[in-house]
Amino acid sequence: MKRKILVPVFASLMAFSMNAVDAHADEVENNKENEKKSDKALDLGEYQQSTYKTAVIKDGVAVKVRADGEVQHVAYTGDEFKVVGTQGEWIKVALEDREGWLPARYVDITESTGYITGEKVNFRKEANTDSEIIEELEIGSKVKVLETNENWLKVKKGEEEGYIRALYVSEEAPVIEVEETVVSTQASITQNNATQSSSSSNSSTNLHQVLIVQQIVEVDKLLIKNHHNKVIVHTIHQHQVHLEYSLC
């Protein structure tokens, strides 16, 4: 009688156990699917635009830069990216042909370079037009941007820190006309050609003089045999070649 009772109970326990395992497996599978979905949907909070900042990958890490949930680039220690914006614990950076996101914990944020876009721009001690001018900066000059606000940038140029109107600074290097340089280069090429032509002419003259000297020496060999103890002087005025031999 006991056997008849235990067998159904044992079978029931096994069936319950298998159902529990199956349910747990389904739950793990669903969690994995949720994780995949959460990777693509980033709830980052409020987005803030950023300028004049550089993201540098920290030592000993390799970071995936993502866009639209897909890996666009793998960055390694020391790689630098222009920061476009920040959102929560993520940083938006500029890639070659698009923008991507990477985790803020894997990068150091540093100041970025700004380029002067005006012909002569005042670099001042304070952020106002009445402040003392430290230096006039030429177009294309580089400065390190320390702080930004609506109208002025706090920058560093060499060892000096001061302010420049934001209107005259850009994150992109300006295109500078090089017409004068091209003309100068062309003139230099013409001069070099003239020098080479002159040098070629001089070389031809020198070669002619050498041939004449060789001829004189051959003649002298014959004269030496017949004119011992005399001094023979040869002068060729046309080619300015003067040779003098003292015979013993």
C-alpha positions as CSV (number, residue, x, y, z in Angstrom):
1,M,0.0,0.0,0.0
2,K,2.9,2.4,0.8
3,R,4.5,1.7,-2.5
4,K,1.3,2.7,-4.4
5,I,1.2,6.0,-2.6
6,L,4.9,6.9,-2.9
7,V,5.2,6.4,-6.6
8,P,2.6,8.9,-7.6
9,V,3.9,11.4,-5.0
10,F,7.5,11.0,-6.4
11,A,6.3,11.4,-9.9
12,S,4.4,14.5,-9.0
13,L,7.5,16.0,-7.4
14,M,9.6,15.3,-10.5
15,A,7.0,16.9,-12.7
16,F,6.9,20.0,-10.5
17,S,10.7,20.2,-10.5
18,M,11.0,20.0,-14.3
19,N,8.3,22.7,-14.7
20,A,10.3,24.9,-12.3
21,V,13.5,24.4,-14.3
22,D,11.7,25.2,-17.6
23,A,10.2,28.3,-16.1
24,H,13.6,29.5,-14.8
25,A,15.2,28.9,-18.3
26,D,12.5,31.0,-19.9
27,E,13.2,33.8,-17.5
28,V,16.9,33.8,-18.1
29,E,16.3,33.8,-21.9
30,N,13.9,36.7,-21.5
31,N,16.4,38.6,-19.4
32,K,19.1,38.2,-22.1
33,E,16.6,39.6,-24.7
34,N,15.9,42.5,-22.4
35,E,19.6,43.2,-22.0
36,K,20.1,43.3,-25.7
37,K,17.2,45.7,-26.1
38,S,18.5,47.9,-23.3
39,D,21.9,48.1,-25.0
40,K,20.3,49.8,-28.0
41,A,17.9,52.0,-26.1
42,L,20.0,54.4,-23.9
43,D,18.1,56.4,-21.3
44,L,20.7,59.1,-20.7
45,G,18.7,62.0,-19.3
46,E,19.1,65.6,-20.5
47,Y,21.5,66.2,-23.3
48,Q,24.0,69.1,-23.1
49,Q,26.0,70.4,-26.0
50,S,29.8,70.8,-25.5
51,T,32.4,72.8,-27.3
52,Y,36.2,73.1,-27.1
53,K,36.6,69.8,-25.2
54,T,38.6,66.7,-26.0
55,A,37.9,63.1,-24.8
56,V,41.1,61.1,-24.3
57,I,40.9,57.3,-23.7
58,K,42.4,56.3,-20.4
59,D,45.3,54.0,-19.9
60,G,44.8,50.2,-20.3
61,V,41.4,50.2,-21.8
62,A,39.7,49.6,-25.2
63,V,36.3,51.3,-25.6
64,K,33.6,50.6,-28.1
65,V,32.1,53.8,-29.7
66,R,28.5,53.2,-30.6
67,A,25.9,54.8,-32.8
68,D,22.3,53.7,-33.2
69,G,23.1,50.7,-30.9
70,E,25.9,49.4,-33.2
71,V,29.6,49.5,-32.7
72,Q,31.1,52.0,-35.1
73,H,34.7,52.2,-33.8
74,V,37.0,50.7,-31.2
75,A,39.2,53.3,-29.3
76,Y,42.4,52.5,-27.5
77,T,44.6,54.2,-24.9
78,G,45.5,57.7,-25.9
79,D,43.0,58.1,-28.7
80,E,41.5,61.5,-28.8
81,F,38.0,62.6,-29.9
82,K,36.3,66.0,-30.2
83,V,33.5,66.1,-27.7
84,V,30.1,67.1,-29.2
85,G,28.0,66.7,-26.1
86,T,27.3,64.9,-22.8
87,Q,24.2,63.0,-21.5
88,G,24.3,61.3,-18.2
89,E,27.3,58.9,-18.0
90,W,27.8,59.0,-21.7
91,I,29.8,61.3,-24.0
92,K,29.0,62.0,-27.6
93,V,32.1,62.4,-29.8
94,A,32.8,63.2,-33.4
95,L,34.0,60.3,-35.7
96,E,35.2,60.7,-39.2
97,D,31.8,60.5,-40.9
98,R,29.3,60.5,-38.0
99,E,28.9,60.9,-34.3
100,G,29.0,58.2,-31.6
101,W,28.7,57.5,-27.9
102,L,31.2,56.1,-25.3
103,P,31.1,55.7,-21.5
104,A,32.4,58.7,-19.6
105,R,34.2,56.5,-17.0
106,Y,36.7,55.4,-19.7
107,V,37.9,58.9,-20.8
108,D,39.6,62.0,-19.5
109,I,38.1,65.3,-20.6
110,T,40.7,68.0,-21.5
111,E,40.8,71.5,-23.0
112,S,40.7,71.7,-26.7
113,T,42.5,73.9,-29.3
114,G,40.8,77.0,-30.8
115,Y,41.9,78.8,-34.0
116,I,41.9,82.6,-34.5
117,T,39.7,83.4,-37.5
118,G,40.3,87.2,-37.8
119,E,43.2,89.0,-39.3
120,K,44.3,90.7,-36.1
121,V,42.4,89.7,-32.9
122,N,43.0,91.3,-29.5
123,F,44.1,88.9,-26.7
124,R,43.0,90.8,-23.6
125,K,43.6,90.4,-19.8
126,E,39.9,90.7,-18.9
127,A,36.7,89.8,-20.7
128,N,35.8,93.4,-21.9
129,T,36.8,95.7,-24.7
130,D,38.4,98.2,-22.3
131,S,40.8,95.7,-20.9
132,E,44.6,95.8,-21.5
133,I,45.7,94.1,-24.8
134,I,48.3,91.4,-24.1
135,E,48.9,90.6,-27.8
136,E,47.4,90.9,-31.3
137,L,47.0,87.4,-32.7
138,E,47.2,86.6,-36.4
139,I,44.7,84.5,-38.3
140,G,45.3,80.8,-37.8
141,S,47.0,81.2,-34.4
142,K,46.3,78.4,-31.9
143,V,45.1,79.0,-28.4
144,K,44.1,76.5,-25.6
145,V,40.4,77.2,-24.6
146,L,40.0,77.0,-20.8
147,E,36.5,78.3,-20.3
148,T,33.6,79.3,-22.5
149,N,30.6,81.7,-22.2
150,E,28.3,83.4,-24.6
151,N,30.6,86.2,-25.8
152,W,34.1,85.6,-24.5
153,L,36.5,82.6,-24.2
154,K,39.2,82.3,-21.5
155,V,42.2,81.0,-23.3
156,K,45.9,80.3,-22.8
157,K,48.6,81.3,-25.3
158,G,52.0,80.2,-24.3
159,E,52.3,81.1,-20.6
160,E,49.7,83.9,-20.8
161,E,46.1,83.5,-19.9
162,G,43.5,86.0,-21.0
163,Y,40.3,86.5,-23.0
164,I,39.2,86.6,-26.7
165,R,35.9,87.4,-28.2
166,A,34.2,84.1,-29.0
167,L,33.2,85.5,-32.4
168,Y,36.8,85.3,-33.6
169,V,37.7,81.8,-32.4
170,S,36.7,78.5,-34.0
171,E,37.3,74.8,-33.4
172,E,38.2,74.4,-37.1
173,A,41.4,75.8,-38.6
174,P,40.6,78.6,-41.0
175,V,41.6,78.4,-44.7
176,I,44.4,80.9,-45.4
177,E,45.1,82.2,-48.9
178,V,48.6,81.3,-50.2
179,E,48.6,83.2,-53.5
180,E,51.7,85.2,-52.6
181,T,53.6,82.1,-51.5
182,V,52.8,80.4,-54.9
183,V,54.1,83.5,-56.8
184,S,57.2,83.5,-54.7
185,T,57.8,79.8,-55.3
186,Q,57.4,80.3,-59.1
187,A,60.0,83.2,-59.0
188,S,62.3,80.9,-57.0
189,I,61.9,78.2,-59.6
190,T,62.7,80.6,-62.4
191,Q,65.8,81.9,-60.5
192,N,67.0,78.3,-59.9
193,N,66.6,77.5,-63.6
194,A,68.7,80.6,-64.5
195,T,71.3,79.6,-62.0
196,Q,71.4,76.0,-63.4
197,S,71.8,77.4,-66.9
198,S,74.6,79.7,-65.8
199,S,76.2,76.9,-64.0
200,S,76.0,74.7,-67.1
201,S,77.6,77.5,-69.2
202,N,80.4,77.9,-66.6
203,S,80.9,74.1,-66.6
204,S,81.3,74.1,-70.4
205,T,83.8,76.9,-70.2
206,N,85.8,75.2,-67.5
207,L,85.9,72.0,-69.6
208,H,87.2,73.9,-72.6
209,Q,89.9,75.4,-70.4
210,V,90.9,72.0,-69.2
211,L,91.2,70.7,-72.7
212,I,93.4,73.7,-73.6
213,V,95.7,73.1,-70.6
214,Q,96.0,69.4,-71.6
215,Q,97.1,70.5,-75.1
216,I,99.6,73.0,-73.6
217,V,101.1,70.3,-71.4
218,E,101.5,68.0,-74.4
219,V,103.3,70.7,-76.3
220,D,105.5,71.5,-73.3
221,K,106.6,67.9,-73.1
222,L,108.1,68.3,-76.6
223,L,109.7,71.6,-75.8
224,I,111.3,70.3,-72.6
225,K,113.3,67.8,-74.6
226,N,114.9,70.6,-76.7
227,H,115.1,73.5,-74.3
228,H,116.8,72.6,-71.1
229,N,117.7,75.2,-68.5
230,K,115.2,77.7,-69.9
231,V,111.9,79.2,-68.7
232,I,108.9,78.8,-71.0
233,V,105.8,80.9,-70.5
234,H,102.5,80.2,-72.2
235,T,99.7,82.7,-72.2
236,I,96.3,82.2,-73.8
237,H,94.5,85.5,-73.4
238,Q,91.3,84.4,-75.1
239,H,90.5,81.9,-72.3
240,Q,92.4,83.6,-69.5
241,V,94.6,80.6,-69.0
242,H,98.1,81.4,-67.7
243,L,100.7,78.7,-67.3
244,E,104.3,79.1,-66.4
245,Y,106.9,76.3,-66.3
246,S,110.5,76.5,-64.9
247,L,112.7,74.0,-66.6
248,C,115.8,72.7,-64.9
